[in-house]
Amino acid sequence: MSTYMLVHGAWHGAWCWEQVVPLLQAGGHTVITPDLPGHGQDKTPIKQITLQSYIDCIGKLLKPDEPIILVGHSMAGIIISQVAELFPDSIKCLVYLAAFLPKNGESMFQIANKQPITRFVKMMKPLPEENAFQFPFSAMKDFAYHQSSLALVEKLQPRFCVEPLLPLTTAVQLSARFGKISRIYIECLEDKAVLLQTQRNMQYDCQRYSLNSDHSPFYSNSQALVTLLEKLV
């Protein structure tokens, strides 16, 4: 059986994997779901959070003699890429779930800015006093959860958080250490957050799989996501 580490994306926490974890565990797998600094149950002050903060959070959970399947959703693609560069012997493969897959020297914002400016981008609000930005939680259903019920999104709304800015503007530093690790990209065909063309533009040296899903398949299509994760390795 395998060990999966599932890393959540922006505005979320480890809670977003709550439907996926028991399904993987039922298959005999070990599942690790950390809260990134400033997210979920972690109360690190937002102003202090950098990309390195995220790297340290994930890195301390890795063991060189127990390589894992490292899954990153959305923004977390940046994180798992830099983690792979620093800890290549601890990772069996990388899985990008509708995630940002950078090249050396790119930040998440650099990639995101290549997308067409949608009405959702215009909704994002900077919070200069916290060095963060916020997406209006009332619009989250249309943005990332349009295949899930309104009742579910209303239940989740109190869990969403603001997003630290510094990790998203920091460029990754990648080399052949990162390049030697197998990469799998799971694209979400109905995604309104990371548009399908953007996802495909990032898929270099990847094995591609598709889900007929919005940006949040861990809720809208959790069984299909788990079936695919188990099939990949």
TAKARA-V690679 format. One record per pair of residues at least 24 apart in sequence whose ideal C-beta (glycine too) atoms are under 10 Angstrom apart, sorted by the first residue. I is the first residue (numbers start at 1). J is the second residue. D is the distance in whole Angstrom. If there is no record, write none. Layout:
BEGIN
[[I:J:D] [I:J:D]]
END
This chain:
BEGIN
[[1:25:10] [1:27:7] [1:28:4] [1:29:5] [1:30:7] [1:230:10] [2:27:9] [2:28:9] [2:29:5] [2:30:7] [2:31:9] [2:67:9] [2:68:8] [2:69:6] [2:92:7] [2:93:10] [2:229:9] [2:230:8] [2:232:9] [2:233:6] [3:29:7] [3:30:4] [3:31:8] [3:32:7] [3:63:9] [3:66:7] [3:67:8] [3:68:4] [3:69:7] [3:70:10] [3:92:8] [4:29:6] [4:30:7] [4:31:5] [4:32:7] [4:33:9] [4:68:7] [4:69:5] [4:70:8] [4:71:6] [4:92:10] [4:95:8] [4:226:10] [4:229:7] [4:230:9] [4:233:9] [5:30:9] [5:31:8] [5:32:4] [5:33:8] [5:34:7] [5:58:7] [5:61:7] [5:62:8] [5:68:5] [5:69:7] [5:70:5] [5:71:7] [5:72:9] [5:80:9] [5:83:9] [5:90:10] [5:91:9] [5:95:10] [6:31:7] [6:32:7] [6:33:5] [6:34:9] [6:69:9] [6:70:9] [6:71:5] [6:72:8] [6:73:8] [6:76:9] [6:95:9] [6:97:9] [6:218:8] [6:229:9] [7:32:9] [7:33:8] [7:34:7] [7:35:10] [7:36:7] [7:54:8] [7:57:9] [7:58:7] [7:70:7] [7:71:7] [7:72:5] [7:73:7] [7:74:10] [7:75:9] [7:76:4] [7:77:9] [7:79:6] [7:80:6] [7:83:9] [7:95:10] [7:97:9] [7:99:9] [8:33:8] [8:34:8] [8:35:8] [8:36:7] [8:39:7] [8:40:8] [8:71:10] [8:72:9] [8:73:6] [8:74:8] [8:75:9] [8:76:6] [8:79:10] [8:218:9] [9:36:9] [9:39:10] [9:72:8] [9:73:4] [9:74:3] [9:75:4] [9:76:5] [9:77:8] [9:78:10] [9:79:9] [9:97:9] [9:98:9] [9:99:7] [9:100:9] [9:144:9] [9:163:9] [9:193:9] [9:194:9] [9:215:9] [9:216:9] [10:36:9] [10:39:9] [10:73:9] [10:74:6] [10:75:4] [10:76:8] [10:108:9] [10:133:9] [10:135:8] [10:144:10] [10:160:10] [10:161:9] [10:162:9] [10:163:5] [10:164:9] [10:167:9] [10:168:8] [10:193:9] [11:39:8] [11:74:9] [11:75:9] [11:133:10] [11:134:8] [11:135:6] [11:137:8] [11:140:8] [11:143:10] [11:144:9] [11:159:9] [11:160:5] [11:161:6] [11:162:7] [11:163:6] [12:36:9] [12:39:7] [12:40:8] [12:73:8] [12:74:8] [12:75:9] [12:76:9] [12:140:10] [12:144:9] [12:156:9] [12:159:8] [12:160:7] [12:161:8] [12:163:9] [12:216:9] [12:218:9] [13:38:9] [13:39:4] [13:40:3] [13:41:7] [13:42:8] [13:159:6] [13:160:9] [13:161:7] [14:39:8] [14:40:5] [14:41:8] [14:42:9] [15:39:9] [15:40:6] [15:41:9] [15:156:8] [15:159:6] [16:40:9] [16:73:8] [16:156:8] [16:159:8] [16:160:10] [16:216:7] [16:218:5] [16:219:7] [17:71:9] [17:73:9] [17:218:6] [17:219:10] [17:222:9] [17:225:10] [18:156:10] [18:218:8] [18:219:9] [18:222:9] [19:217:10] [19:218:6] [19:219:6] [19:220:10] [19:221:10] [19:222:4] [19:223:9] [19:225:9] [19:226:9] [20:71:9] [20:217:9] [20:218:5] [20:219:9] [20:222:5] [20:223:9] [20:225:6] [20:226:6] [20:229:8] [21:218:9] [21:222:10] [21:226:9] [22:222:10] [22:226:9] [23:222:7] [23:223:7] [23:225:9] [23:226:4] [23:227:9] [23:229:9] [23:230:9] [24:69:10] [24:225:10] [24:226:6] [24:229:7] [24:230:7] [26:226:9] [27:226:8] [27:227:10] [27:229:9] [27:230:6] [28:230:10] [29:69:9] [29:226:9] [29:229:9] [29:230:8] [30:66:9] [30:68:8] [31:68:10] [31:69:10] [31:71:10] [32:58:9] [32:61:6] [32:62:10] [32:68:7] [32:70:10] [33:71:10] [34:58:7] [34:60:9] [34:61:6] [36:75:9] [36:76:8] [36:79:8] [36:161:10] [36:163:10] [36:164:9] [36:167:9] [37:164:8] [37:167:9] [38:130:10] [38:132:8] [38:161:7] [38:162:8] [38:163:8] [38:164:6] [38:167:9] [39:159:10] [39:160:10] [39:161:6] [39:162:10] [39:163:9] [39:164:9] [40:159:8] [40:161:8] [42:161:10] [44:164:9] [45:130:9] [45:131:10] [45:164:10] [46:127:8] [46:129:10] [46:130:5] [46:131:7] [46:132:5] [46:161:9] [46:162:6] [46:163:8] [46:164:5] [46:165:9] [46:166:9] [47:129:9] [47:130:6] [47:131:5] [47:132:8] [47:164:8] [47:165:9] [47:166:9] [48:131:9] [48:164:9] [48:166:9] [49:130:10] [49:131:8] [49:132:9] [49:163:9] [49:164:4] [49:165:9] [49:166:7] [49:167:7] [50:164:8] [50:165:10] [50:166:5] [50:167:6] [50:169:10] [50:170:7] [51:78:7] [51:79:7] [51:82:7] [51:107:9] [51:108:9] [51:164:9] [51:166:7] [51:167:4] [51:168:8] [51:169:9] [51:170:4] [51:171:9] [51:172:8] [52:82:9] [52:166:9] [52:167:8] [52:170:8] [53:164:8] [53:166:9] [53:167:7] [54:78:8] [54:79:5] [54:80:10] [54:82:8] [54:83:8] [54:164:9] [54:167:6] [54:170:10] [55:79:7] [55:80:10] [55:82:6] [55:83:6] [55:85:9] [55:86:7] [55:87:9] [55:167:9] [55:172:10] [56:83:10] [56:86:10] [57:83:9] [58:82:9] [58:83:5] [58:84:10] [58:86:9] [58:87:8] [58:90:10] [59:83:6] [59:86:6] [59:87:6] [59:90:8] [61:87:10] [61:90:9] [62:86:9] [62:87:5] [62:89:9] [62:90:4] [62:91:8] [63:87:9] [63:89:10] [63:90:6] [64:88:9] [64:89:5] [64:90:5] [64:91:10] [65:89:8] [65:90:9] [66:90:7] [66:92:9] [67:91:6] [67:92:4] [67:93:9] [67:181:9] [68:92:6] [68:93:9] [69:93:6] [69:94:8] [69:95:6] [69:182:10] [69:184:9] [69:229:8] [69:230:10] [69:232:8] [69:233:6] [70:94:5] [70:95:7] [70:96:10] [70:181:9] [71:95:4] [71:96:8] [71:97:6] [71:99:9] [71:184:9] [71:186:9] [71:218:10] [71:225:10] [71:229:7] [71:232:10] [72:96:6] [72:97:7] [72:98:10] [72:99:5] [72:100:8] [72:101:9] [73:97:5] [73:98:7] [73:99:6] [73:100:10] [73:186:9] [73:188:10] [73:194:10] [73:215:9] [73:216:8] [73:217:9] [73:218:7] [74:98:6] [74:99:6] [74:100:7] [74:108:9] [74:144:8] [74:188:10] [74:191:9] [74:193:7] [74:194:6] [74:215:7] [74:216:9] [75:99:8] [75:100:6] [75:108:6] [75:112:9] [75:163:8] [75:167:8] [75:168:7] [75:193:10] [75:194:9] [76:100:8] [76:108:10] [77:101:5] [77:102:7] [77:108:8] [77:111:9] [77:172:10] [77:185:9] [77:194:9] [77:202:8] [78:102:6] [78:106:8] [78:107:7] [78:108:5] [78:109:10] [78:111:8] [78:167:7] [78:168:8] [78:170:8] [78:171:9] [78:172:6] [79:108:9] [79:167:8] [79:172:9] [80:178:10] [80:181:10] [80:183:10] [81:106:9] [81:172:6] [81:173:10] [81:174:6] [81:178:6] [81:181:9] [81:183:9] [82:167:10] [82:170:9] [82:171:10] [82:172:5] [82:173:7] [82:174:7] [82:178:8] [83:172:10] [83:178:9] [84:172:10] [84:174:8] [84:177:8] [84:178:5] [84:179:9] [84:180:9] [84:181:5] [84:183:9] [85:172:7] [85:173:7] [85:174:5] [85:175:6] [85:176:9] [85:177:5] [85:178:4] [85:179:9] [85:181:9] [86:173:9] [86:177:8] [86:178:9] [87:177:9] [87:181:10] [88:175:10] [88:176:9] [88:177:5] [88:178:7] [88:179:9] [88:180:6] [88:181:6] [89:177:9] [89:181:10] [91:178:10] [91:181:6] [91:182:9] [92:181:8] [92:182:8] [92:233:7] [93:181:7] [93:182:4] [93:183:7] [93:184:6] [93:207:9] [93:232:7] [93:233:6] [94:178:9] [94:181:6] [94:182:7] [94:183:5] [94:184:7] [94:185:9] [94:206:9] [95:182:9] [95:183:8] [95:184:5] [95:185:8] [95:186:6] [95:206:10] [95:207:10] [95:209:9] [95:228:9] [95:229:7] [95:232:7] [95:233:9] [96:183:7] [96:184:7] [96:185:5] [96:186:7] [96:187:9] [96:199:9] [96:202:8] [96:203:8] [96:206:7] [96:208:10] [97:184:9] [97:185:8] [97:186:5] [97:187:9] [97:188:8] [97:194:10] [97:209:10] [97:211:9] [97:213:10] [97:215:9] [97:216:10] [97:217:7] [97:218:8] [97:225:8] [97:228:10] [97:229:9] [98:144:9] [98:185:9] [98:186:7] [98:187:6] [98:188:4] [98:189:10] [98:191:5] [98:193:7] [98:194:5] [98:195:10] [98:196:9] [98:198:9] [98:199:6] [98:211:8] [98:213:8] [98:214:9] [98:215:6] [98:216:9] [98:217:8] [99:185:8] [99:186:8] [99:187:10] [99:188:10] [99:194:7] [99:199:8] [99:202:8] [100:168:9] [100:172:10] [100:194:7] [100:198:9] [100:199:9] [100:202:7] [101:183:7] [101:185:7] [101:199:9] [101:201:9] [101:202:4] [101:203:7] [101:204:7] [101:205:9] [101:206:7] [102:171:8] [102:172:5] [102:174:7] [102:178:10] [102:202:8] [103:171:10] [103:172:8] [103:174:7] [103:178:10] [103:202:9] [103:204:7] [104:171:8] [104:172:7] [104:173:7] [104:174:4] [104:175:7] [104:178:8] [104:179:9] [105:171:5] [105:172:7] [105:173:8] [105:174:8] [106:171:6] [106:172:6] [106:174:9] [106:202:10] [107:167:9] [107:168:7] [107:169:5] [107:170:6] [107:171:5] [107:172:7] [108:167:8] [108:168:5] [108:169:8] [108:170:8] [108:171:9] [108:172:9] [109:165:9] [109:167:10] [109:168:5] [109:169:5] [109:170:9] [109:171:10] [110:168:10] [110:169:9] [110:171:7] [111:168:10] [111:194:9] [111:198:7] [111:201:8] [111:202:7] [112:168:8] [112:193:10] [112:194:8] [112:198:8] [114:195:10] [114:197:10] [114:198:7] [114:201:7] [114:202:10] [115:193:9] [115:194:8] [115:195:6] [115:197:8] [115:198:5] [115:201:9] [116:195:7] [116:197:9] [116:198:9] [118:143:9] [118:192:7] [118:193:9] [118:195:8] [119:143:9] [119:192:10] [120:144:9] [120:192:7] [120:193:7] [121:193:10] [124:163:9] [125:162:9] [126:165:8] [127:162:6] [127:163:9] [127:164:10] [127:165:8] [128:165:9] [130:162:6] [130:163:10] [130:164:8] [130:165:8] [131:164:7] [131:165:5] [131:166:6] [131:169:10] [132:161:9] [132:162:5] [132:163:6] [132:164:5] [132:165:5] [132:166:9] [132:168:10] [133:162:7] [133:163:6] [133:164:9] [133:165:6] [133:168:8] [134:160:9] [134:161:9] [134:162:5] [134:163:7] [135:160:8] [135:162:9] [135:163:8] [135:193:9] [136:160:10] [137:161:9] [140:193:10] [140:215:10] [140:216:9] [141:214:9] [141:216:10] [142:192:7] [142:214:10] [143:191:10] [143:192:6] [143:193:6] [143:214:9] [143:215:7] [143:216:9] [144:188:10] [144:191:8] [144:192:7] [144:193:5] [144:194:9] [144:214:6] [144:215:4] [144:216:5] [144:219:9] [144:220:10] [145:192:10] [145:193:10] [145:214:6] [145:215:8] [145:216:5] [145:219:7] [145:220:7] [146:190:7] [146:191:10] [146:192:7] [146:214:5] [146:215:9] [146:216:9] [146:220:8] [147:188:10] [147:190:7] [147:212:9] [147:213:6] [147:214:4] [147:215:9] [147:216:8] [147:217:8] [147:219:8] [147:220:4] [147:221:7] [148:214:7] [148:216:7] [148:217:10] [148:218:10] [148:219:5] [148:220:5] [148:221:9] [149:219:9] [149:220:9] [152:216:10] [152:219:6] [152:220:9] [153:216:9] [153:219:9] [156:216:9] [156:219:8] [179:204:10] [179:205:7] [181:205:10] [182:206:9] [182:207:8] [182:232:9] [182:233:9] [183:207:7] [184:208:8] [184:209:7] [184:228:9] [184:229:9] [184:232:5] [184:233:8] [185:209:7] [185:210:9] [186:210:7] [186:211:6] [186:213:9] [186:217:8] [186:225:8] [186:228:6] [186:229:8] [186:232:8] [187:211:7] [187:213:9] [188:212:8] [188:213:4] [188:214:6] [188:215:6] [188:216:8] [188:217:6] [188:220:9] [188:221:9] [188:225:10] [189:213:7] [189:214:9] [190:214:5] [190:215:8] [190:217:10] [190:220:9] [190:221:10] [191:215:5] [191:216:9] [191:217:9] [207:232:8]]
END
